[in-house]
Amino acid sequence: MPELDPSWFQMDPWWIALIAVCVVAFIIFAVIWGIRAHRHQASTGREDLIGRTAEVKETLEPKGVVFIEGERWTAISEEGRVEPGEEVIISRVDNLKLYVTKKESRR
């Protein structure tokens, strides 16, 4: 059996320290981002829609269609007729219908 040359197994201690520091830094970075992701509240569903602004696409008299974040929703106006292009605020959600009120224009 041939004898192994011990110089083949030697490595500069600075390389070992550099690799160890990089591994520890990566683990700390991953743990911090994992904790942030875990603490972040997911915002989906009806709770996320209430209070948001939507644009009217089909006249609400009182029922029509609004557009919010690329999605078309059936909406019912709680304040009467609303024309296309106007903005409304979502006040409540009932199944797949949004109940909306006119957004007050700032002048």
C-alpha positions as CSV (number, residue, x, y, z in Angstrom):
1,M,0.0,0.0,0.0
2,P,1.5,3.4,-1.0
3,E,2.3,5.9,1.7
4,L,0.3,9.2,1.6
5,D,2.1,12.4,1.4
6,P,1.1,14.7,4.4
7,S,1.7,17.9,2.4
8,W,-1.3,17.1,0.2
9,F,-3.6,17.6,3.3
10,Q,-2.2,20.9,4.3
11,M,-4.1,24.2,3.8
12,D,-3.3,27.7,4.8
13,P,-5.1,28.6,8.0
14,W,-6.2,31.9,6.5
15,W,-8.3,30.0,3.9
16,I,-9.9,28.0,6.6
17,A,-10.8,31.1,8.6
18,L,-12.1,32.9,5.5
19,I,-14.3,29.9,4.6
20,A,-15.6,29.6,8.2
21,V,-16.5,33.4,8.3
22,C,-18.3,33.1,5.0
23,V,-20.3,30.1,6.1
24,V,-21.2,31.8,9.4
25,A,-22.2,35.0,7.6
26,F,-24.4,33.1,5.2
27,I,-26.1,31.2,8.1
28,I,-26.7,34.5,10.0
29,F,-28.1,36.1,6.8
30,A,-30.4,33.2,6.1
31,V,-31.7,33.1,9.7
32,I,-32.4,36.9,9.7
33,W,-34.3,36.7,6.4
34,G,-36.2,33.6,7.7
35,I,-37.3,35.4,10.8
36,R,-38.4,38.5,8.8
37,A,-40.4,36.3,6.4
38,H,-42.0,34.4,9.3
39,R,-43.1,37.7,11.0
40,H,-44.5,39.2,7.9
41,Q,-48.3,39.1,7.9
42,A,-49.7,37.7,4.8
43,S,-52.2,40.1,3.3
44,T,-54.8,38.2,1.3
45,G,-58.6,37.7,1.3
46,R,-61.3,40.1,2.2
47,E,-59.4,41.7,5.0
48,D,-56.9,43.0,2.5
49,L,-59.6,44.4,0.1
50,I,-61.5,46.6,2.7
51,G,-60.3,50.2,2.5
52,R,-58.6,49.8,-0.9
53,T,-59.4,51.9,-3.9
54,A,-60.9,50.5,-7.1
55,E,-61.7,52.0,-10.5
56,V,-65.2,51.7,-11.9
57,K,-65.3,50.0,-15.3
58,E,-69.1,49.6,-15.8
59,T,-71.5,52.1,-14.3
60,L,-72.6,51.2,-10.8
61,E,-76.4,51.8,-10.6
62,P,-76.1,50.3,-8.0
63,K,-74.6,47.1,-9.4
64,G,-71.7,47.1,-11.9
65,V,-68.0,46.2,-12.4
66,V,-64.9,47.6,-10.8
67,F,-61.2,46.9,-11.5
68,I,-58.7,46.4,-8.7
69,E,-55.1,45.2,-9.2
70,G,-55.8,43.7,-12.6
71,E,-59.0,41.9,-11.5
72,R,-62.6,42.5,-12.4
73,W,-65.1,42.4,-9.5
74,T,-68.8,42.7,-9.3
75,A,-69.5,45.7,-7.1
76,I,-72.6,47.3,-5.5
77,S,-72.6,51.0,-4.8
78,E,-73.9,52.0,-1.4
79,E,-74.3,55.7,-2.5
80,G,-76.2,55.5,-5.8
81,R,-74.9,55.9,-9.3
82,V,-71.1,55.9,-10.0
83,E,-69.8,56.5,-13.5
84,P,-66.9,54.6,-15.3
85,G,-63.5,56.0,-14.5
86,E,-64.4,57.2,-11.0
87,E,-62.7,55.8,-8.0
88,V,-64.5,54.0,-5.2
89,I,-63.4,52.7,-1.8
90,I,-64.3,49.1,-0.8
91,S,-66.3,49.1,2.4
92,R,-67.1,45.4,2.7
93,V,-66.9,42.1,0.9
94,D,-69.8,39.6,0.7
95,N,-68.7,36.4,-1.1
96,L,-67.6,37.7,-4.5
97,K,-69.3,41.0,-4.4
98,L,-67.7,44.3,-3.2
99,Y,-69.7,47.0,-1.6
100,V,-68.2,50.3,-2.4
101,T,-68.6,54.1,-1.7
102,K,-67.5,57.0,-3.8
103,K,-64.0,58.2,-3.2
104,E,-64.1,61.9,-2.2
105,S,-62.2,64.0,-4.8
106,R,-59.5,66.3,-3.5
107,R,-59.5,69.8,-5.0
